[in-house]
Each structure stands twice: as structure tokens, then as C-alpha cells.
Amino acid sequence: MERQSRLEQLLFRDPAGIYPKMDERSRVLYRTRLADIARRRRIPEAEAAERALALAEKGTDERTRHVGFYILEQELERP
């Protein structure tokens, strides 16, 4: 449970402010997808979340400033 709350804390820092407004079902989807990416890359989930945040902070519009863009669409890659 602590690991999940750490991810929540990180994802709530979404630069676009979208993640905090999402429903629980959508948040679970993001956390599950983030766990899959972390497992494939062999990195901790928190590190994967931090990478998504770092990319989102460099975004130039609402779409690329949302952590979900890098979790769902780009798999933490720069567009």
C-alpha cells in the first residue's frame, strides 16, 4: 500500500493538473501501465513515475504536459 501511495503522490504532481481530477478507475489504469513499463525497463515504479513527470514538465502544451501522455502514448519516450 505504501508503494502505491508514493506513486499517487508523484502522479498528483502532474504539471497539467489532469491526474488529480481523474476518477479512480482511470488512475488505476495509469498505475498499472506504469508498473508494466517499470517491469519491462527493470526500474522501480517510482523512478518510472519520476521520468514521466520530468518529461511532462518539459511539455509545451496541455497534452505533452500531462503525465499520461508519457505513460499511455509514449511509454516514457520523448515525442
mmCIF file of the N, C-alpha and C atoms, coordinates in Angstrom:
data_MODEL
# 
_entry.id   MODEL 
# 
loop_
_atom_site.group_PDB 
_atom_site.id 
_atom_site.type_symbol 
_atom_site.label_atom_id 
_atom_site.label_alt_id 
_atom_site.label_comp_id 
_atom_site.label_asym_id 
_atom_site.label_entity_id 
_atom_site.label_seq_id 
_atom_site.pdbx_PDB_ins_code 
_atom_site.Cartn_x 
_atom_site.Cartn_y 
_atom_site.Cartn_z 
_atom_site.occupancy 
_atom_site.B_iso_or_equiv 
_atom_site.pdbx_formal_charge 
_atom_site.auth_seq_id 
_atom_site.auth_comp_id 
_atom_site.auth_asym_id 
_atom_site.auth_atom_id 
_atom_site.pdbx_PDB_model_num 
ATOM 1   N N  . MET A 1 1  ? 0.826   -1.198 0.000   1.00 0.00 ? 1  MET A N  1 
ATOM 2   C CA . MET A 1 1  ? 0.000   0.000  0.000   1.00 0.00 ? 1  MET A CA 1 
ATOM 3   C C  . MET A 1 1  ? 0.869   1.260  0.000   1.00 0.00 ? 1  MET A C  1 
ATOM 4   N N  . GLU A 1 2  ? 1.992   1.253  0.719   1.00 0.00 ? 2  GLU A N  1 
ATOM 5   C CA . GLU A 1 2  ? 2.868   2.423  0.765   1.00 0.00 ? 2  GLU A CA 1 
ATOM 6   C C  . GLU A 1 2  ? 3.433   2.748  -0.611  1.00 0.00 ? 2  GLU A C  1 
ATOM 7   N N  . ARG A 1 3  ? 3.806   1.712  -1.375  1.00 0.00 ? 3  ARG A N  1 
ATOM 8   C CA . ARG A 1 3  ? 4.344   1.919  -2.721  1.00 0.00 ? 3  ARG A CA 1 
ATOM 9   C C  . ARG A 1 3  ? 3.316   2.632  -3.589  1.00 0.00 ? 3  ARG A C  1 
ATOM 10  N N  . GLN A 1 4  ? 2.083   2.200  -3.516  1.00 0.00 ? 4  GLN A N  1 
ATOM 11  C CA . GLN A 1 4  ? 1.026   2.813  -4.313  1.00 0.00 ? 4  GLN A CA 1 
ATOM 12  C C  . GLN A 1 4  ? 0.823   4.267  -3.892  1.00 0.00 ? 4  GLN A C  1 
ATOM 13  N N  . SER A 1 5  ? 0.842   4.538  -2.613  1.00 0.00 ? 5  SER A N  1 
ATOM 14  C CA . SER A 1 5  ? 0.638   5.915  -2.191  1.00 0.00 ? 5  SER A CA 1 
ATOM 15  C C  . SER A 1 5  ? 1.810   6.792  -2.637  1.00 0.00 ? 5  SER A C  1 
ATOM 16  N N  . ARG A 1 6  ? 3.016   6.246  -2.708  1.00 0.00 ? 6  ARG A N  1 
ATOM 17  C CA . ARG A 1 6  ? 4.162   7.002  -3.233  1.00 0.00 ? 6  ARG A CA 1 
ATOM 18  C C  . ARG A 1 6  ? 3.921   7.337  -4.703  1.00 0.00 ? 6  ARG A C  1 
ATOM 19  N N  . LEU A 1 7  ? 3.424   6.369  -5.473  1.00 0.00 ? 7  LEU A N  1 
ATOM 20  C CA . LEU A 1 7  ? 3.102   6.636  -6.879  1.00 0.00 ? 7  LEU A CA 1 
ATOM 21  C C  . LEU A 1 7  ? 2.019   7.702  -6.984  1.00 0.00 ? 7  LEU A C  1 
ATOM 22  N N  . GLU A 1 8  ? 1.009   7.602  -6.141  1.00 0.00 ? 8  GLU A N  1 
ATOM 23  C CA . GLU A 1 8  ? -0.058  8.602  -6.154  1.00 0.00 ? 8  GLU A CA 1 
ATOM 24  C C  . GLU A 1 8  ? 0.519   9.985  -5.877  1.00 0.00 ? 8  GLU A C  1 
ATOM 25  N N  . GLN A 1 9  ? 1.388   10.083 -4.888  1.00 0.00 ? 9  GLN A N  1 
ATOM 26  C CA . GLN A 1 9  ? 1.998   11.372 -4.562  1.00 0.00 ? 9  GLN A CA 1 
ATOM 27  C C  . GLN A 1 9  ? 2.734   11.939 -5.765  1.00 0.00 ? 9  GLN A C  1 
ATOM 28  N N  . LEU A 1 10 ? 3.479   11.100 -6.444  1.00 0.00 ? 10 LEU A N  1 
ATOM 29  C CA . LEU A 1 10 ? 4.222   11.556 -7.621  1.00 0.00 ? 10 LEU A CA 1 
ATOM 30  C C  . LEU A 1 10 ? 3.274   11.960 -8.745  1.00 0.00 ? 10 LEU A C  1 
ATOM 31  N N  . LEU A 1 11 ? 2.311   11.116 -9.050  1.00 0.00 ? 11 LEU A N  1 
ATOM 32  C CA . LEU A 1 11 ? 1.412   11.382 -10.170 1.00 0.00 ? 11 LEU A CA 1 
ATOM 33  C C  . LEU A 1 11 ? 0.502   12.585 -9.920  1.00 0.00 ? 11 LEU A C  1 
ATOM 34  N N  . PHE A 1 12 ? 0.218   12.870 -8.653  1.00 0.00 ? 12 PHE A N  1 
ATOM 35  C CA . PHE A 1 12 ? -0.586  14.046 -8.332  1.00 0.00 ? 12 PHE A CA 1 
ATOM 36  C C  . PHE A 1 12 ? 0.157   15.339 -8.665  1.00 0.00 ? 12 PHE A C  1 
ATOM 37  N N  . ARG A 1 13 ? 1.449   15.247 -8.918  1.00 0.00 ? 13 ARG A N  1 
ATOM 38  C CA . ARG A 1 13 ? 2.238   16.425 -9.310  1.00 0.00 ? 13 ARG A CA 1 
ATOM 39  C C  . ARG A 1 13 ? 2.170   16.671 -10.815 1.00 0.00 ? 13 ARG A C  1 
ATOM 40  N N  . ASP A 1 14 ? 1.276   16.005 -11.500 1.00 0.00 ? 14 ASP A N  1 
ATOM 41  C CA . ASP A 1 14 ? 1.085   16.169 -12.945 1.00 0.00 ? 14 ASP A CA 1 
ATOM 42  C C  . ASP A 1 14 ? 1.082   17.656 -13.313 1.00 0.00 ? 14 ASP A C  1 
ATOM 43  N N  . PRO A 1 15 ? 2.046   18.103 -14.133 1.00 0.00 ? 15 PRO A N  1 
ATOM 44  C CA . PRO A 1 15 ? 2.117   19.528 -14.492 1.00 0.00 ? 15 PRO A CA 1 
ATOM 45  C C  . PRO A 1 15 ? 0.852   20.072 -15.148 1.00 0.00 ? 15 PRO A C  1 
ATOM 46  N N  . ALA A 1 16 ? 0.115   19.242 -15.851 1.00 0.00 ? 16 ALA A N  1 
ATOM 47  C CA . ALA A 1 16 ? -1.124  19.695 -16.493 1.00 0.00 ? 16 ALA A CA 1 
ATOM 48  C C  . ALA A 1 16 ? -2.292  19.741 -15.505 1.00 0.00 ? 16 ALA A C  1 
ATOM 49  N N  . GLY A 1 17 ? -2.119  19.136 -14.329 1.00 0.00 ? 17 GLY A N  1 
ATOM 50  C CA . GLY A 1 17 ? -3.178  19.124 -13.329 1.00 0.00 ? 17 GLY A CA 1 
ATOM 51  C C  . GLY A 1 17 ? -4.333  18.190 -13.646 1.00 0.00 ? 17 GLY A C  1 
ATOM 52  N N  . ILE A 1 18 ? -4.130  17.295 -14.581 1.00 0.00 ? 18 ILE A N  1 
ATOM 53  C CA . ILE A 1 18 ? -5.207  16.393 -15.009 1.00 0.00 ? 18 ILE A CA 1 
ATOM 54  C C  . ILE A 1 18 ? -5.332  15.181 -14.090 1.00 0.00 ? 18 ILE A C  1 
ATOM 55  N N  . TYR A 1 19 ? -4.212  14.562 -13.728 1.00 0.00 ? 19 TYR A N  1 
ATOM 56  C CA . TYR A 1 19 ? -4.263  13.332 -12.934 1.00 0.00 ? 19 TYR A CA 1 
ATOM 57  C C  . TYR A 1 19 ? -5.096  13.485 -11.654 1.00 0.00 ? 19 TYR A C  1 
ATOM 58  N N  . PRO A 1 20 ? -4.924  14.547 -10.879 1.00 0.00 ? 20 PRO A N  1 
ATOM 59  C CA . PRO A 1 20 ? -5.724  14.668 -9.651  1.00 0.00 ? 20 PRO A CA 1 
ATOM 60  C C  . PRO A 1 20 ? -7.232  14.735 -9.897  1.00 0.00 ? 20 PRO A C  1 
ATOM 61  N N  . LYS A 1 21 ? -7.641  15.127 -11.076 1.00 0.00 ? 21 LYS A N  1 
ATOM 62  C CA . LYS A 1 21 ? -9.064  15.259 -11.401 1.00 0.00 ? 21 LYS A CA 1 
ATOM 63  C C  . LYS A 1 21 ? -9.667  13.976 -11.973 1.00 0.00 ? 21 LYS A C  1 
ATOM 64  N N  . MET A 1 22 ? -8.828  12.980 -12.236 1.00 0.00 ? 22 MET A N  1 
ATOM 65  C CA . MET A 1 22 ? -9.292  11.736 -12.857 1.00 0.00 ? 22 MET A CA 1 
ATOM 66  C C  . MET A 1 22 ? -10.026 10.864 -11.842 1.00 0.00 ? 22 MET A C  1 
ATOM 67  N N  . ASP A 1 23 ? -10.917 10.002 -12.337 1.00 0.00 ? 23 ASP A N  1 
ATOM 68  C CA . ASP A 1 23 ? -11.602 9.065  -11.450 1.00 0.00 ? 23 ASP A CA 1 
ATOM 69  C C  . ASP A 1 23 ? -10.654 7.925  -11.083 1.00 0.00 ? 23 ASP A C  1 
ATOM 70  N N  . GLU A 1 24 ? -11.029 7.180  -10.055 1.00 0.00 ? 24 GLU A N  1 
ATOM 71  C CA . GLU A 1 24 ? -10.159 6.117  -9.537  1.00 0.00 ? 24 GLU A CA 1 
ATOM 72  C C  . GLU A 1 24 ? -9.867  5.051  -10.591 1.00 0.00 ? 24 GLU A C  1 
ATOM 73  N N  . ARG A 1 25 ? -10.838 4.711  -11.386 1.00 0.00 ? 25 ARG A N  1 
ATOM 74  C CA . ARG A 1 25 ? -10.641 3.683  -12.422 1.00 0.00 ? 25 ARG A CA 1 
ATOM 75  C C  . ARG A 1 25 ? -9.541  4.108  -13.405 1.00 0.00 ? 25 ARG A C  1 
ATOM 76  N N  . SER A 1 26 ? -9.554  5.358  -13.804 1.00 0.00 ? 26 SER A N  1 
ATOM 77  C CA . SER A 1 26 ? -8.531  5.870  -14.720 1.00 0.00 ? 26 SER A CA 1 
ATOM 78  C C  . SER A 1 26 ? -7.164  5.909  -14.048 1.00 0.00 ? 26 SER A C  1 
ATOM 79  N N  . ARG A 1 27 ? -7.142  6.294  -12.776 1.00 0.00 ? 27 ARG A N  1 
ATOM 80  C CA . ARG A 1 27 ? -5.866  6.318  -12.043 1.00 0.00 ? 27 ARG A CA 1 
ATOM 81  C C  . ARG A 1 27 ? -5.271  4.920  -11.939 1.00 0.00 ? 27 ARG A C  1 
ATOM 82  N N  . VAL A 1 28 ? -6.114  3.929  -11.694 1.00 0.00 ? 28 VAL A N  1 
ATOM 83  C CA . VAL A 1 28 ? -5.642  2.539  -11.625 1.00 0.00 ? 28 VAL A CA 1 
ATOM 84  C C  . VAL A 1 28 ? -5.035  2.136  -12.967 1.00 0.00 ? 28 VAL A C  1 
ATOM 85  N N  . LEU A 1 29 ? -5.662  2.518  -14.056 1.00 0.00 ? 29 LEU A N  1 
ATOM 86  C CA . LEU A 1 29 ? -5.122  2.221  -15.386 1.00 0.00 ? 29 LEU A CA 1 
ATOM 87  C C  . LEU A 1 29 ? -3.722  2.815  -15.539 1.00 0.00 ? 29 LEU A C  1 
ATOM 88  N N  . TYR A 1 30 ? -3.539  4.053  -15.153 1.00 0.00 ? 30 TYR A N  1 
ATOM 89  C CA . TYR A 1 30 ? -2.229  4.706  -15.263 1.00 0.00 ? 30 TYR A CA 1 
ATOM 90  C C  . TYR A 1 30 ? -1.191  3.980  -14.404 1.00 0.00 ? 30 TYR A C  1 
ATOM 91  N N  . ARG A 1 31 ? -1.556  3.661  -13.153 1.00 0.00 ? 31 ARG A N  1 
ATOM 92  C CA . ARG A 1 31 ? -0.598  2.993  -12.262 1.00 0.00 ? 31 ARG A CA 1 
ATOM 93  C C  . ARG A 1 31 ? -0.245  1.605  -12.777 1.00 0.00 ? 31 ARG A C  1 
ATOM 94  N N  . THR A 1 32 ? -1.220  0.895  -13.325 1.00 0.00 ? 32 THR A N  1 
ATOM 95  C CA . THR A 1 32 ? -0.967  -0.433 -13.887 1.00 0.00 ? 32 THR A CA 1 
ATOM 96  C C  . THR A 1 32 ? -0.036  -0.336 -15.083 1.00 0.00 ? 32 THR A C  1 
ATOM 97  N N  . ARG A 1 33 ? -0.296  0.613  -15.948 1.00 0.00 ? 33 ARG A N  1 
ATOM 98  C CA . ARG A 1 33 ? 0.543   0.816  -17.133 1.00 0.00 ? 33 ARG A CA 1 
ATOM 99  C C  . ARG A 1 33 ? 1.955   1.212  -16.723 1.00 0.00 ? 33 ARG A C  1 
ATOM 100 N N  . LEU A 1 34 ? 2.065   2.065  -15.722 1.00 0.00 ? 34 LEU A N  1 
ATOM 101 C CA . LEU A 1 34 ? 3.369   2.481  -15.219 1.00 0.00 ? 34 LEU A CA 1 
ATOM 102 C C  . LEU A 1 34 ? 4.128   1.289  -14.641 1.00 0.00 ? 34 LEU A C  1 
ATOM 103 N N  . ALA A 1 35 ? 3.431   0.410  -13.940 1.00 0.00 ? 35 ALA A N  1 
ATOM 104 C CA . ALA A 1 35 ? 4.056   -0.801 -13.395 1.00 0.00 ? 35 ALA A CA 1 
ATOM 105 C C  . ALA A 1 35 ? 4.568   -1.691 -14.520 1.00 0.00 ? 35 ALA A C  1 
ATOM 106 N N  . ASP A 1 36 ? 3.815   -1.815 -15.598 1.00 0.00 ? 36 ASP A N  1 
ATOM 107 C CA . ASP A 1 36 ? 4.247   -2.612 -16.753 1.00 0.00 ? 36 ASP A CA 1 
ATOM 108 C C  . ASP A 1 36 ? 5.513   -2.029 -17.381 1.00 0.00 ? 36 ASP A C  1 
ATOM 109 N N  . ILE A 1 37 ? 5.530   -0.719 -17.562 1.00 0.00 ? 37 ILE A N  1 
ATOM 110 C CA . ILE A 1 37 ? 6.703   -0.053 -18.144 1.00 0.00 ? 37 ILE A CA 1 
ATOM 111 C C  . ILE A 1 37 ? 7.916   -0.255 -17.239 1.00 0.00 ? 37 ILE A C  1 
ATOM 112 N N  . ALA A 1 38 ? 7.732   -0.063 -15.937 1.00 0.00 ? 38 ALA A N  1 
ATOM 113 C CA . ALA A 1 38 ? 8.837   -0.222 -14.984 1.00 0.00 ? 38 ALA A CA 1 
ATOM 114 C C  . ALA A 1 38 ? 9.382   -1.649 -15.013 1.00 0.00 ? 38 ALA A C  1 
ATOM 115 N N  . ARG A 1 39 ? 8.502   -2.614 -15.067 1.00 0.00 ? 39 ARG A N  1 
ATOM 116 C CA . ARG A 1 39 ? 8.935   -4.012 -15.098 1.00 0.00 ? 39 ARG A CA 1 
ATOM 117 C C  . ARG A 1 39 ? 9.736   -4.301 -16.365 1.00 0.00 ? 39 ARG A C  1 
ATOM 118 N N  . ARG A 1 40 ? 9.250   -3.832 -17.514 1.00 0.00 ? 40 ARG A N  1 
ATOM 119 C CA . ARG A 1 40 ? 9.967   -4.067 -18.772 1.00 0.00 ? 40 ARG A CA 1 
ATOM 120 C C  . ARG A 1 40 ? 11.327  -3.373 -18.797 1.00 0.00 ? 40 ARG A C  1 
ATOM 121 N N  . ARG A 1 41 ? 11.400  -2.208 -18.191 1.00 0.00 ? 41 ARG A N  1 
ATOM 122 C CA . ARG A 1 41 ? 12.657  -1.452 -18.186 1.00 0.00 ? 41 ARG A CA 1 
ATOM 123 C C  . ARG A 1 41 ? 13.557  -1.824 -17.006 1.00 0.00 ? 41 ARG A C  1 
ATOM 124 N N  . ARG A 1 42 ? 13.011  -2.641 -16.114 1.00 0.00 ? 42 ARG A N  1 
ATOM 125 C CA . ARG A 1 42 ? 13.744  -3.081 -14.926 1.00 0.00 ? 42 ARG A CA 1 
ATOM 126 C C  . ARG A 1 42 ? 14.186  -1.899 -14.066 1.00 0.00 ? 42 ARG A C  1 
ATOM 127 N N  . ILE A 1 43 ? 13.219  -1.034 -13.796 1.00 0.00 ? 43 ILE A N  1 
ATOM 128 C CA . ILE A 1 43 ? 13.443  0.109  -12.916 1.00 0.00 ? 43 ILE A CA 1 
ATOM 129 C C  . ILE A 1 43 ? 12.305  0.146  -11.900 1.00 0.00 ? 43 ILE A C  1 
ATOM 130 N N  . PRO A 1 44 ? 12.524  0.794  -10.758 1.00 0.00 ? 44 PRO A N  1 
ATOM 131 C CA . PRO A 1 44 ? 11.436  0.920  -9.780  1.00 0.00 ? 44 PRO A CA 1 
ATOM 132 C C  . PRO A 1 44 ? 10.274  1.742  -10.347 1.00 0.00 ? 44 PRO A C  1 
ATOM 133 N N  . GLU A 1 45 ? 9.075   1.439  -9.903  1.00 0.00 ? 45 GLU A N  1 
ATOM 134 C CA . GLU A 1 45 ? 7.899   2.167  -10.377 1.00 0.00 ? 45 GLU A CA 1 
ATOM 135 C C  . GLU A 1 45 ? 8.008   3.661  -10.082 1.00 0.00 ? 45 GLU A C  1 
ATOM 136 N N  . ALA A 1 46 ? 8.541   4.006  -8.912  1.00 0.00 ? 46 ALA A N  1 
ATOM 137 C CA . ALA A 1 46 ? 8.688   5.429  -8.573  1.00 0.00 ? 46 ALA A CA 1 
ATOM 138 C C  . ALA A 1 46 ? 9.621   6.128  -9.555  1.00 0.00 ? 46 ALA A C  1 
ATOM 139 N N  . GLU A 1 47 ? 10.662  5.439  -9.975  1.00 0.00 ? 47 GLU A N  1 
ATOM 140 C CA . GLU A 1 47 ? 11.581  6.030  -10.955 1.00 0.00 ? 47 GLU A CA 1 
ATOM 141 C C  . GLU A 1 47 ? 10.876  6.247  -12.294 1.00 0.00 ? 47 GLU A C  1 
ATOM 142 N N  . ALA A 1 48 ? 10.051  5.301  -12.688 1.00 0.00 ? 48 ALA A N  1 
ATOM 143 C CA . ALA A 1 48 ? 9.292   5.451  -13.930 1.00 0.00 ? 48 ALA A CA 1 
ATOM 144 C C  . ALA A 1 48 ? 8.348   6.652  -13.827 1.00 0.00 ? 48 ALA A C  1 
ATOM 145 N N  . ALA A 1 49 ? 7.703   6.811  -12.678 1.00 0.00 ? 49 ALA A N  1 
ATOM 146 C CA . ALA A 1 49 ? 6.811   7.958  -12.472 1.00 0.00 ? 49 ALA A CA 1 
ATOM 147 C C  . ALA A 1 49 ? 7.595   9.262  -12.507 1.00 0.00 ? 49 ALA A C  1 
ATOM 148 N N  . GLU A 1 50 ? 8.768   9.272  -11.895 1.00 0.00 ? 50 GLU A N  1 
ATOM 149 C CA . GLU A 1 50 ? 9.607   10.474 -11.907 1.00 0.00 ? 50 GLU A CA 1 
ATOM 150 C C  . GLU A 1 50 ? 10.045  10.824 -13.324 1.00 0.00 ? 50 GLU A C  1 
ATOM 151 N N  . ARG A 1 51 ? 10.335  9.825  -14.128 1.00 0.00 ? 51 ARG A N  1 
ATOM 152 C CA . ARG A 1 51 ? 10.707  10.080 -15.525 1.00 0.00 ? 51 ARG A CA 1 
ATOM 153 C C  . ARG A 1 51 ? 9.537   10.682 -16.299 1.00 0.00 ? 51 ARG A C  1 
ATOM 154 N N  . ALA A 1 52 ? 8.345   10.140 -16.083 1.00 0.00 ? 52 ALA A N  1 
ATOM 155 C CA . ALA A 1 52 ? 7.159   10.684 -16.754 1.00 0.00 ? 52 ALA A CA 1 
ATOM 156 C C  . ALA A 1 52 ? 6.934   12.135 -16.337 1.00 0.00 ? 52 ALA A C  1 
ATOM 157 N N  . LEU A 1 53 ? 7.109   12.417 -15.052 1.00 0.00 ? 53 LEU A N  1 
ATOM 158 C CA . LEU A 1 53 ? 6.954   13.790 -14.569 1.00 0.00 ? 53 LEU A CA 1 
ATOM 159 C C  . LEU A 1 53 ? 7.987   14.721 -15.187 1.00 0.00 ? 53 LEU A C  1 
ATOM 160 N N  . ALA A 1 54 ? 9.229   14.269 -15.251 1.00 0.00 ? 54 ALA A N  1 
ATOM 161 C CA . ALA A 1 54 ? 10.290  15.104 -15.829 1.00 0.00 ? 54 ALA A CA 1 
ATOM 162 C C  . ALA A 1 54 ? 9.990   15.438 -17.284 1.00 0.00 ? 54 ALA A C  1 
ATOM 163 N N  . LEU A 1 55 ? 9.508   14.466 -18.029 1.00 0.00 ? 55 LEU A N  1 
ATOM 164 C CA . LEU A 1 55 ? 9.152   14.713 -19.430 1.00 0.00 ? 55 LEU A CA 1 
ATOM 165 C C  . LEU A 1 55 ? 7.966   15.668 -19.523 1.00 0.00 ? 55 LEU A C  1 
ATOM 166 N N  . ALA A 1 56 ? 6.968   15.447 -18.669 1.00 0.00 ? 56 ALA A N  1 
ATOM 167 C CA . ALA A 1 56 ? 5.778   16.301 -18.696 1.00 0.00 ? 56 ALA A CA 1 
ATOM 168 C C  . ALA A 1 56 ? 6.120   17.743 -18.327 1.00 0.00 ? 56 ALA A C  1 
ATOM 169 N N  . GLU A 1 57 ? 7.053   17.921 -17.416 1.00 0.00 ? 57 GLU A N  1 
ATOM 170 C CA . GLU A 1 57 ? 7.456   19.273 -17.027 1.00 0.00 ? 57 GLU A CA 1 
ATOM 171 C C  . GLU A 1 57 ? 8.075   20.041 -18.192 1.00 0.00 ? 57 GLU A C  1 
ATOM 172 N N  . LYS A 1 58 ? 8.605   19.330 -19.161 1.00 0.00 ? 58 LYS A N  1 
ATOM 173 C CA . LYS A 1 58 ? 9.205   19.963 -20.339 1.00 0.00 ? 58 LYS A CA 1 
ATOM 174 C C  . LYS A 1 58 ? 8.203   20.129 -21.480 1.00 0.00 ? 58 LYS A C  1 
ATOM 175 N N  . GLY A 1 59 ? 6.986   19.636 -21.284 1.00 0.00 ? 59 GLY A N  1 
ATOM 176 C CA . GLY A 1 59 ? 5.964   19.716 -22.324 1.00 0.00 ? 59 GLY A CA 1 
ATOM 177 C C  . GLY A 1 59 ? 5.630   21.152 -22.685 1.00 0.00 ? 59 GLY A C  1 
ATOM 178 N N  . THR A 1 60 ? 5.166   21.337 -23.895 1.00 0.00 ? 60 THR A N  1 
ATOM 179 C CA . THR A 1 60 ? 4.886   22.689 -24.386 1.00 0.00 ? 60 THR A CA 1 
ATOM 180 C C  . THR A 1 60 ? 3.397   22.989 -24.536 1.00 0.00 ? 60 THR A C  1 
ATOM 181 N N  . ASP A 1 61 ? 2.551   21.995 -24.339 1.00 0.00 ? 61 ASP A N  1 
ATOM 182 C CA . ASP A 1 61 ? 1.107   22.213 -24.401 1.00 0.00 ? 61 ASP A CA 1 
ATOM 183 C C  . ASP A 1 61 ? 0.443   21.280 -23.392 1.00 0.00 ? 61 ASP A C  1 
ATOM 184 N N  . GLU A 1 62 ? -0.880  21.423 -23.229 1.00 0.00 ? 62 GLU A N  1 
ATOM 185 C CA . GLU A 1 62 ? -1.567  20.622 -22.212 1.00 0.00 ? 62 GLU A CA 1 
ATOM 186 C C  . GLU A 1 62 ? -1.375  19.121 -22.433 1.00 0.00 ? 62 GLU A C  1 
ATOM 187 N N  . ARG A 1 63 ? -1.411  18.696 -23.659 1.00 0.00 ? 63 ARG A N  1 
ATOM 188 C CA . ARG A 1 63 ? -1.263  17.263 -23.963 1.00 0.00 ? 63 ARG A CA 1 
ATOM 189 C C  . ARG A 1 63 ? 0.103   16.746 -23.524 1.00 0.00 ? 63 ARG A C  1 
ATOM 190 N N  . THR A 1 64 ? 1.168   17.456 -23.871 1.00 0.00 ? 64 THR A N  1 
ATOM 191 C CA . THR A 1 64 ? 2.515   16.981 -23.543 1.00 0.00 ? 64 THR A CA 1 
ATOM 192 C C  . THR A 1 64 ? 2.938   17.352 -22.121 1.00 0.00 ? 64 THR A C  1 
ATOM 193 N N  . ARG A 1 65 ? 2.136   18.158 -21.431 1.00 0.00 ? 65 ARG A N  1 
ATOM 194 C CA . ARG A 1 65 ? 2.408   18.459 -20.018 1.00 0.00 ? 65 ARG A CA 1 
ATOM 195 C C  . ARG A 1 65 ? 1.660   17.497 -19.092 1.00 0.00 ? 65 ARG A C  1 
ATOM 196 N N  . HIS A 1 66 ? 0.918   16.569 -19.646 1.00 0.00 ? 66 HIS A N  1 
ATOM 197 C CA . HIS A 1 66 ? 0.171   15.585 -18.852 1.00 0.00 ? 66 HIS A CA 1 
ATOM 198 C C  . HIS A 1 66 ? 0.993   14.301 -18.738 1.00 0.00 ? 66 HIS A C  1 
ATOM 199 N N  . VAL A 1 67 ? 1.198   13.814 -17.508 1.00 0.00 ? 67 VAL A N  1 
ATOM 200 C CA . VAL A 1 67 ? 1.990   12.596 -17.310 1.00 0.00 ? 67 VAL A CA 1 
ATOM 201 C C  . VAL A 1 67 ? 1.433   11.420 -18.102 1.00 0.00 ? 67 VAL A C  1 
ATOM 202 N N  . GLY A 1 68 ? 0.136   11.390 -18.293 1.00 0.00 ? 68 GLY A N  1 
ATOM 203 C CA . GLY A 1 68 ? -0.489  10.292 -19.029 1.00 0.00 ? 68 GLY A CA 1 
ATOM 204 C C  . GLY A 1 68 ? -0.003  10.167 -20.456 1.00 0.00 ? 68 GLY A C  1 
ATOM 205 N N  . PHE A 1 69 ? 0.386   11.258 -21.060 1.00 0.00 ? 69 PHE A N  1 
ATOM 206 C CA . PHE A 1 69 ? 0.912   11.222 -22.425 1.00 0.00 ? 69 PHE A CA 1 
ATOM 207 C C  . PHE A 1 69 ? 2.139   10.313 -22.486 1.00 0.00 ? 69 PHE A C  1 
ATOM 208 N N  . TYR A 1 70 ? 2.991   10.397 -21.488 1.00 0.00 ? 70 TYR A N  1 
ATOM 209 C CA . TYR A 1 70 ? 4.227   9.608  -21.470 1.00 0.00 ? 70 TYR A CA 1 
ATOM 210 C C  . TYR A 1 70 ? 4.008   8.202  -20.926 1.00 0.00 ? 70 TYR A C  1 
ATOM 211 N N  . ILE A 1 71 ? 2.962   8.007  -20.156 1.00 0.00 ? 71 ILE A N  1 
ATOM 212 C CA . ILE A 1 71 ? 2.650   6.681  -19.618 1.00 0.00 ? 71 ILE A CA 1 
ATOM 213 C C  . ILE A 1 71 ? 1.873   5.851  -20.638 1.00 0.00 ? 71 ILE A C  1 
ATOM 214 N N  . LEU A 1 72 ? 0.868   6.439  -21.249 1.00 0.00 ? 72 LEU A N  1 
ATOM 215 C CA . LEU A 1 72 ? -0.002  5.684  -22.154 1.00 0.00 ? 72 LEU A CA 1 
ATOM 216 C C  . LEU A 1 72 ? 0.431   5.731  -23.610 1.00 0.00 ? 72 LEU A C  1 
ATOM 217 N N  . GLU A 1 73 ? 0.893   6.869  -24.073 1.00 0.00 ? 73 GLU A N  1 
ATOM 218 C CA . GLU A 1 73 ? 1.175   7.019  -25.502 1.00 0.00 ? 73 GLU A CA 1 
ATOM 219 C C  . GLU A 1 73 ? 2.645   6.870  -25.864 1.00 0.00 ? 73 GLU A C  1 
ATOM 220 N N  . GLN A 1 74 ? 3.517   7.412  -25.055 1.00 0.00 ? 74 GLN A N  1 
ATOM 221 C CA . GLN A 1 74 ? 4.933   7.445  -25.421 1.00 0.00 ? 74 GLN A CA 1 
ATOM 222 C C  . GLN A 1 74 ? 5.803   6.456  -24.646 1.00 0.00 ? 74 GLN A C  1 
ATOM 223 N N  . GLU A 1 75 ? 5.245   5.788  -23.659 1.00 0.00 ? 75 GLU A N  1 
ATOM 224 C CA . GLU A 1 75 ? 5.999   4.848  -22.823 1.00 0.00 ? 75 GLU A CA 1 
ATOM 225 C C  . GLU A 1 75 ? 7.303   5.456  -22.328 1.00 0.00 ? 75 GLU A C  1 
ATOM 226 N N  . LEU A 1 76 ? 7.221   6.692  -21.855 1.00 0.00 ? 76 LEU A N  1 
ATOM 227 C CA . LEU A 1 76 ? 8.330   7.443  -21.265 1.00 0.00 ? 76 LEU A CA 1 
ATOM 228 C C  . LEU A 1 76 ? 9.366   7.897  -22.277 1.00 0.00 ? 76 LEU A C  1 
ATOM 229 N N  . GLU A 1 77 ? 9.038   7.852  -23.534 1.00 0.00 ? 77 GLU A N  1 
ATOM 230 C CA . GLU A 1 77 ? 9.955   8.338  -24.564 1.00 0.00 ? 77 GLU A CA 1 
ATOM 231 C C  . GLU A 1 77 ? 9.608   9.774  -24.895 1.00 0.00 ? 77 GLU A C  1 
ATOM 232 N N  . ARG A 1 78 ? 10.583  10.515 -25.257 1.00 0.00 ? 78 ARG A N  1 
ATOM 233 C CA . ARG A 1 78 ? 10.361  11.904 -25.690 1.00 0.00 ? 78 ARG A CA 1 
ATOM 234 C C  . ARG A 1 78 ? 9.684   11.858 -27.056 1.00 0.00 ? 78 ARG A C  1 
ATOM 235 N N  . PRO A 1 79 ? 8.627   12.672 -27.266 1.00 0.00 ? 79 PRO A N  1 
ATOM 236 C CA . PRO A 1 79 ? 7.935   12.641 -28.564 1.00 0.00 ? 79 PRO A CA 1 
ATOM 237 C C  . PRO A 1 79 ? 8.820   13.148 -29.694 1.00 0.00 ? 79 PRO A C  1 
# 
